[in-house]
Amino acid sequence: MADLFEVLIGTGMRKGEALGLHRDDVHLDECVLYVRSTHSAIDNNRLALTTPKTRSSRNWVAISTRVAATLRHRAPTAPRPRSDPANPFTGLVFCQPNGQPLRPQLVLDRLHRLSDEAGVPRVTVHDLRHLAATITITGGVPFTVVSKTLRHSKLSTTANLYGQSHPASRTRSRRPRPHPGLDHRPSSGPTDGAATTTRPHPQPPRSLPPAAQACPARVQHRREPAAPKACDTTATTTLPETRKAALSITREQPPTCDNTSRDDRI
């Protein structure tokens, strides 16, 4: 089954698509293969060939020279191409020595056995598809090409599953975050290429209370309260006795008339 795992990692095909691959769907001269059906076990018992997962999954897949060499290695041991309509499993690329199809559980058990022998954690067969996508994306292949290779129905599906594996996303995650206490706004003046350093915001003087730090201008222009005015009645109590007597005499004198030419008899 080493050839099966080689094809799964090299193409990103699903397990059922690789197990349902026929010889007449492989074109080694053009380095392409066509995914026509998928092999599955209904109720984990009865084997059947069904249509692929999505409409876009039924499509052509480009293969590398390494995958093409692996498929050529399978050619001498593979049965004759599919020719019996009554038996859809005739002509499978990956099958048992007697030509019978491989059970999906048998493939998983073989992968776990190889993982134990190599001393690595166990993975599922579908994890090999994720491995193929991760290797391709980290190699710098655009998302559009990876999405077509994996035959996703939407480009957003590829971006959501493997967006963190892209080199650009890892570069953004390693970018240092700005310090909250520093001013990182760009200067409006011309730059001469010299290195500039950021300075923290000026802080208010510590001698002022918190209310003054919030609005120092209000504290500076605050008016002091005016002193209370003395009552007018207290002024008479402070006069000397001689002045009091003079005032009392002035008030007792009757008013005089300045007009001497007036005749009082009229």
C-alpha positions in Angstrom: 0.0 0.0 0.0 3.0 2.3 -0.1 2.0 3.2 -3.7 -1.5 4.2 -2.5 -0.1 6.5 0.2 2.3 8.0 -2.4 -0.6 8.9 -4.7 -2.7 10.3 -1.8 0.1 12.7 -0.7 1.1 13.6 -4.2 -2.4 14.4 -5.5 -4.4 15.3 -2.5 -7.2 12.9 -3.5 -9.6 11.5 -1.0 -9.3 7.9 0.1 -12.5 6.8 -1.7 -11.4 8.5 -4.9 -8.1 6.8 -4.9 -9.6 3.4 -4.1 -12.2 3.8 -6.9 -9.6 4.9 -9.5 -9.6 2.7 -12.7 -6.8 2.1 -15.1 -8.7 3.6 -18.1 -9.0 6.9 -16.1 -5.2 7.3 -15.8 -3.4 9.0 -18.7 0.3 8.8 -17.9 1.4 10.4 -21.2 -0.5 13.6 -20.4 0.3 13.3 -16.6 -3.4 13.6 -15.7 -6.0 11.4 -14.2 -9.8 11.7 -14.1 -11.8 11.2 -10.9 -15.0 9.5 -12.0 -16.2 7.6 -8.9 -15.5 7.0 -5.2 -15.2 3.8 -3.4 -17.0 3.5 0.0 -18.3 0.9 2.4 -22.1 1.3 3.0 -22.9 0.5 6.7 -19.2 -0.5 7.0 -20.1 -3.7 5.3 -21.2 -3.6 1.6 -18.7 -2.1 -0.9 -20.0 0.2 -3.6 -18.9 2.7 -6.2 -20.8 6.0 -5.9 -20.5 9.5 -7.4 -17.8 11.9 -5.9 -18.6 14.1 -2.9 -19.4 17.3 -4.9 -20.0 18.2 -8.5 -16.6 19.9 -8.7 -14.9 16.7 -7.3 -15.6 14.9 -10.6 -12.8 16.5 -12.6 -9.2 16.1 -14.0 -6.2 16.1 -11.6 -2.7 16.9 -12.7 0.0 14.5 -11.5 3.7 15.0 -11.0 6.5 12.9 -12.5 6.9 11.1 -9.1 3.2 10.2 -9.0 3.3 9.1 -12.6 6.3 6.8 -11.8 4.3 5.3 -8.9 1.3 4.6 -11.2 3.6 3.0 -13.8 4.9 0.8 -11.0 1.4 -0.4 -10.4 0.7 -1.1 -14.1 2.3 -4.7 -14.3 0.4 -5.9 -11.2 -3.0 -4.2 -12.0 -5.7 -6.3 -13.6 -7.0 -5.7 -17.1 -9.0 -2.4 -17.7 -12.7 -2.3 -16.9 -14.6 -4.2 -19.5 -17.3 -6.0 -17.6 -20.3 -3.7 -16.9 -21.7 -6.2 -14.4 -18.6 -5.9 -12.2 -17.7 -2.2 -11.6 -14.7 -3.2 -9.5 -12.8 -4.7 -12.5 -9.7 -2.7 -13.5 -9.0 -0.9 -10.2 -5.6 0.6 -9.8 -5.4 -0.3 -6.1 -6.8 -3.6 -5.2 -5.9 -6.9 -3.6 -3.7 -9.5 -5.4 -6.8 -11.4 -6.5 -8.4 -8.3 -8.1 -10.9 -7.7 -5.3 -11.3 -4.1 -4.0 -9.6 -3.0 -0.9 -11.7 -2.3 2.2 -11.3 1.3 3.6 -10.8 -0.1 7.1 -8.0 -2.3 5.9 -6.2 0.8 4.5 -6.6 2.6 7.8 -5.2 -0.4 9.8 -2.2 -0.6 7.5 -1.5 3.2 8.0 -1.7 2.8 11.7 0.7 -0.1 11.6 3.2 1.8 9.6 2.9 4.8 12.0 3.7 2.6 14.9 6.7 1.1 13.2 8.0 4.6 12.4 7.3 5.9 15.9 5.1 8.7 14.8 1.6 9.6 16.0 -1.3 7.9 14.3 -3.3 9.8 11.7 -6.2 9.1 9.5 -6.1 8.5 5.8 -7.8 11.8 5.2 -5.0 13.6 7.0 -2.8 12.8 4.1 -5.0 15.1 2.0 -4.4 17.9 4.5 -0.7 17.1 4.3 -0.7 17.4 0.6 -2.4 20.8 0.7 -0.1 22.1 3.5 3.0 21.1 1.5 1.7 22.8 -1.6 0.7 26.0 0.1 4.0 26.4 2.1 5.8 25.9 -1.2 4.3 29.2 -2.5 1.6 27.8 -4.8 -1.3 30.2 -5.1 -4.6 29.4 -3.4 -6.4 29.3 -6.8 -4.2 26.5 -8.0 -4.4 24.6 -4.7 -8.2 24.9 -4.7 -8.5 23.5 -8.3 -6.1 20.6 -7.3 -8.2 19.7 -4.3 -11.4 20.3 -6.4 -13.1 22.4 -3.8 -16.4 23.9 -4.8 -15.4 27.4 -3.5 -12.1 29.2 -3.1 -13.2 30.3 0.3 -13.2 26.7 1.5 -9.5 26.4 0.7 -8.7 29.7 2.4 -10.7 28.9 5.5 -9.0 25.4 5.9 -5.4 26.3 5.0 -5.2 30.1 5.4 -2.8 29.8 8.4 -0.4 27.7 6.3 0.3 30.5 3.8 3.7 32.2 4.2 2.1 35.7 4.1 -0.2 34.9 7.1 2.8 33.6 9.1 4.7 36.8 8.4 1.8 38.9 9.6 1.5 36.9 12.8 5.2 37.4 13.6 5.0 41.2 13.1 5.6 43.0 16.5 2.6 44.7 17.9 2.9 48.5 18.7 3.4 49.5 22.4 0.2 51.2 23.8 2.2 53.9 25.5 4.1 55.1 22.4 3.0 57.4 19.6 3.3 55.6 16.3 1.7 58.2 14.1 3.8 59.1 11.1 5.4 62.6 11.2 4.1 65.2 8.7 7.6 66.6 8.0 10.0 65.4 5.4 12.2 62.4 6.3 15.9 62.2 5.4 16.1 58.4 5.9 17.6 58.7 9.4 16.3 56.4 12.0 13.7 58.0 14.3 12.6 57.0 17.7 9.2 57.3 19.2 8.6 59.2 22.3 5.9 58.7 24.9 3.1 61.2 25.3 3.8 64.1 27.7 2.3 63.5 31.2 0.8 66.2 33.4 2.7 67.4 36.5 2.3 65.1 39.5 1.9 68.0 41.9 -1.7 68.7 40.6 -4.6 66.7 41.9 -6.4 64.3 39.6 -9.1 66.9 38.9 -6.5 69.5 37.9 -4.8 67.0 35.6 -8.1 66.5 33.7 -8.6 70.2 33.1 -5.7 72.4 34.3 -7.0 75.6 32.6 -10.1 75.5 34.7 -8.0 75.5 37.9 -5.7 78.3 36.8 -8.6 80.7 35.9 -10.7 79.9 38.9 -11.7 83.1 40.9 -11.3 83.3 44.6 -14.5 84.1 46.5 -14.8 87.7 47.6 -14.7 88.6 51.3 -18.1 89.5 52.8 -18.9 93.2 53.1 -19.4 94.8 56.5 -22.8 95.9 57.5 -23.6 99.7 57.3 -25.1 99.8 60.8 -21.7 99.1 62.3 -20.4 102.4 61.0 -22.5 104.5 63.5 -21.3 102.4 66.4 -17.7 103.2 65.7 -18.0 107.0 65.6 -16.6 109.0 68.6 -18.9 110.6 71.2 -18.2 114.2 70.1 -19.3 113.5 66.5 -22.4 111.8 67.8 -23.4 114.9 69.7 -22.8 117.2 66.7 -25.0 115.0 64.6 -27.8 115.0 67.1 -27.8 118.9 67.4 -27.9 119.2 63.6 -30.9 116.9 63.4 -32.8 118.9 66.1 -32.5 122.4 64.4 -35.6 123.4 62.4 -35.2 124.0 58.7 -34.6 127.7 57.7 -35.8 129.3 54.6 -33.2 131.0 52.5 -35.7 133.2 50.6 -35.9 136.4 52.7 -38.0 138.4 50.3 -41.0 136.1 50.7 -44.0 137.6 52.5 -45.2 135.2 55.1 -48.5 136.9 55.4 -49.7 135.8 52.0 
